Amino acid sequence: MQRVRKGLYLLEAAGWVNAYLIEGPRGLTLVDTGHSRAADALGDEIERGGFSLQDLEQVLITHAHFDHVGGAAILLDRKRVKVYAHPDDAPAIKGAIVKEPLIRRVGRYLCSMWFPYRPLEVLVPLQQGQTLRALPQWQVLHTPGHTAGSLSLFQPTEKILICGDALANRGDKLSLSPSLYNDDHAAALSSARRLSALDCDVLCCGHGPVIRAGGALKLQKLVESLR
């Protein structure tokens, strides 16, 4: 577990994918849950970091891909909490078969053999403009493109943006997710443009190291390079 800012922690047990733990005025919020094979390790990481899963108030899923939501059902076996997601991603999270290109269907099938997925039965719909009770100072942003229901969180006072896979920081280089993995690459670019208008200092992506300073400038440079 890495401390990013006061009350914000990067969880590392899921390996190549990031999850984040936020201390709020009414308990803990977990942003994404990693893949199914890392779920127990993620819960243990929270406990080793000096927190208790019994203080977990809610889980927010940034998008429906297995490496971000796959651990949710297993963690819920240890503590039942509300799980929030955008309505556009809810069917996939609940196990519905989604339309996608053949190469992605094959990839999803192969991943399911190594990372078995348990669908969630109950989700609380969350859309832009709504406020999470346990995180009243954080803004919920709808940032479609990677998936139709991708969500981000922004804390304007502390200038922190958690963006799921709307952006990636691979090789210490900020980028969009590859077009092969985006439901709508044009929408992903549009979402990146909107995010670049935020006064963001700390940028927490779904993959890669946290950008701890100058996030807005790096995001603006990325958007300019994509024109």
C-alpha positions, 0 to 999 in steps of 0.5 A: 500500500502506498500513501498518495495523499492524506486519506488516499492510498494506492493498493498494489496487490492486483499487480498490473492494475491499480485500486485505490482506498479513500478515507472519507468522513463516513468510512472507507471507499474502495475504487475498483477491486482488481481481478478475481485472483487478487481479491483476497490479497487486496483485502489483506493489504487493506488490513495490513495497512492499518485499516479494517474491512469492517470500516469499508462503506462502499465500492465504486467500479470505474468500469466493467472490465474483469481486472477492475471488477473481478475481485468485487464478489469475493471481497463482498464475501468478507464485508457486504457493502453497496457497489456503485457503477454507471448504468451503462456498464451494469449489464456486463458487471451483472454477467450479461453477454455484451456485443464486442469484436471477435478478437475481444470476445476471444480475449475475454474468454481466455481471461475468464479461464485464468481469472474466473468472474463471479457476476454481481447481483446487485449494483447501485446506479451512479451517474455524473452529478450524483454525490456519494454519501461517504465521499461528499467532496468528490465529484462523479464524472462520466468519462465514456470511451474505454467502456460506455459507462466508465466513471472517474472521481475528482476532488477539486480542493485537493486537485486529485483525479482518479480516472480508471482506464480513461487514461493510462500511465505506462512506461511513465508516459501518459496515454489513452488506452489502446483503441483495440480495448476501447468501446469507442475511441473517439469518445475516449478522446473526447473524455480525455479532452474534458478531463484536461480542463480540470485543475488536476495535480495528482492523477491516479490511473487504472494502470501505471504509477500515480502522477503525484504532481503536474497531472493537468499539464501532462494531460493537456500535453497528451490531448494536444498531441492527439489532435 
